[in-house]
Amino acid sequence: MTVQEFLFKHGQNVQNVDVDASLNEFFRQKDLGLRGEGGSLPLIPAYLTDVSRDRIERNSKRIVIDAGGTNFRSALGYFDEDGKAHIEDIVKTVMPASDGYLGKSQFYAAIADNVSRLLPLSDKIGFCFSYPVQMGADGDGTVQPFTKEINAPEVVGTKVGGETVAACKALDGKDRRIVILNDTVATLLGGMAGAEQKFSAYLGYIYGTGTNVCYVEDTDKIVKARDLAQGRMIVNSECGNFDGFECGDFDRAAIERTSAPQFHRFEKMTAGKYLADVIFEALTVAAKENMFGTKPQLSRFDLKDVSDFLNGGGLNGAFADREDAETAREICFGVIERAAKMGAIVNSALAISSCKDKTLPVAIAAEGTTFNKLPRYRDYFERYLTDILGRFGIGYKILQGEDLNLIGTLMATMVQD
């Protein structure tokens, strides 16, 4: 049996993913989500409307926070007279509750402690919170069940902005304004803040520990949000929850081992936190089905180990035989290509939905260590993206830059002013 036959047999070959059927299902569920009629796409309005570089305020310093899938970063940011963003005094630490249980008060106290050095410098905070929240028109959001295995169940249902401001006030007695946004929204805004050309539409794409995409939608299509002014609003798709892709055997086995297998199926099939487990299942089954000449010594590994292996490393000594190692690498690349194809389909669906002028490209502001460092992922992703969007006559450009999330978070504090 060839590697491709093996993957196809278990529903994990790239050919098992039907582009047209997947696009149509995404469009169907997107419409349900915008109307508030169910489906697996939450489509959360960000309550940031008609954003543009024209709304940037010069020389106004703001505290910016990025609570990511693995790391927690805080800094001070501002735009200079030329509209160039400056991010200063960045401190990175571990994300609260990523390495153990924290109660509600402990969780928010940890956040306040991390930004305490910045509190004397500004009374305005932008908080990029990379987990599901139900946003409100006031720029605050109610925390939904956590993704990425964050262990803070008491925080679910709380107002992340209000609680953060209260925890900061407990340190110095001062009131502050805060804007909450998702990391995909921050990435989109960061790309927009530094854009040097015109685009027909903007997407924010995260492919790191988790995965998500946001886009800009006509407010009259966001039926579930009442009394919106006419315009264009950023919408956080929370597409990590999308259930329109068929699970393969290895996806299913990896998902069942997570703490909440009923949630975030697409994320658990493709994103950095989980993809190593999918690959582990693939290699384990391949060994049982005699895909290797000798029995590999497999032990649990993470995605960094996979990247090292694909760059010539040994995957913790699992494959002593060179030919077996090459077979294993081909399996890994097969799983990665399938993940990239699904990522391209989701991005394409939202680009098609939001593109207003096909004479201009769609900007995809992309962030995430996995996107940038997982071998061949970006190559596969762009190949499928080019093919799918090309069918619709749409071009695209991927935007990247240093501290894109923090710059976008800084911009959000000005859009809300």
FENQUIJO-V614903 format. One record per backbone hydrogen bond with DSSP energy under -1.0 kcal/mol. NH is the residue of the N-H (numbers start at 0). CO is the residue of the C=O. If there is no record, write none. Layout:
NH_CO, NH_CO
//
This chain:
5_1, 6_2, 7_3, 8_4, 9_5, 10_7, 11_6, 15_12, 16_13, 21_17, 22_18, 23_19, 24_20, 25_21, 26_22, 27_23, 28_24, 29_25, 30_26, 31_27, 32_28, 33_29, 34_30, 36_31, 42_236, 43_235, 45_233, 49_231, 54_51, 55_52, 58_78, 61_76, 62_123, 63_74, 64_125, 65_72, 66_127, 67_65, 67_70, 71_92, 72_65, 73_90, 74_63, 75_87, 76_61, 77_85, 79_83, 82_79, 85_77, 87_75, 90_73, 92_71, 94_69, 97_94, 101_150, 106_102, 107_103, 108_104, 109_105, 110_106, 111_107, 112_108, 113_109, 114_110, 117_114, 120_117, 124_176, 125_62, 126_178, 127_64, 128_180, 129_66, 130_128, 133_141, 135_139, 138_135, 141_133, 142_157, 143_131, 149_146, 150_96, 151_149, 154_151, 156_142, 157_154, 159_140, 162_158, 163_159, 164_160, 165_161, 166_162, 167_163, 168_164, 169_165, 170_167, 171_167, 172_168, 176_122, 178_124, 179_138, 180_126, 185_181, 186_182, 187_183, 188_184, 189_185, 190_186, 191_187, 192_188, 193_189, 194_191, 199_360, 202_362, 203_213, 204_364, 205_211, 206_366, 207_209, 211_205, 213_203, 214_234, 216_232, 218_230, 220_217, 221_218, 222_220, 223_33, 224_221, 232_216, 233_47, 234_214, 235_43, 236_212, 240_237, 241_238, 248_9, 251_247, 252_248, 253_249, 254_250, 255_251, 257_254, 262_259, 266_239, 267_263, 268_264, 269_265, 270_266, 271_207, 272_208, 273_270, 274_270, 277_273, 278_274, 279_275, 280_276, 281_277, 282_278, 283_279, 284_280, 285_281, 286_282, 287_283, 288_284, 289_286, 290_285, 296_317, 297_295, 305_301, 306_302, 307_303, 308_304, 309_305, 310_306, 311_308, 312_307, 317_314, 324_320, 325_321, 326_322, 327_323, 328_324, 329_325, 330_326, 331_327, 332_328, 333_329, 334_330, 335_331, 336_332, 337_333, 338_334, 339_335, 340_336, 341_337, 342_338, 343_339, 344_340, 345_341, 346_342, 347_343, 348_344, 349_345, 350_346, 351_347, 352_348, 353_349, 354_350, 359_356, 361_394, 362_200, 363_396, 364_202, 365_398, 366_204, 370_206, 371_367, 372_368, 373_369, 376_373, 379_375, 380_376, 381_377, 382_378, 383_379, 384_380, 385_381, 386_382, 387_383, 388_384, 389_385, 390_386, 392_389, 393_388, 396_361, 398_363, 403_400, 406_402, 407_403, 408_404, 409_405, 410_406, 411_407, 412_408, 413_410, 414_410, 415_411
//
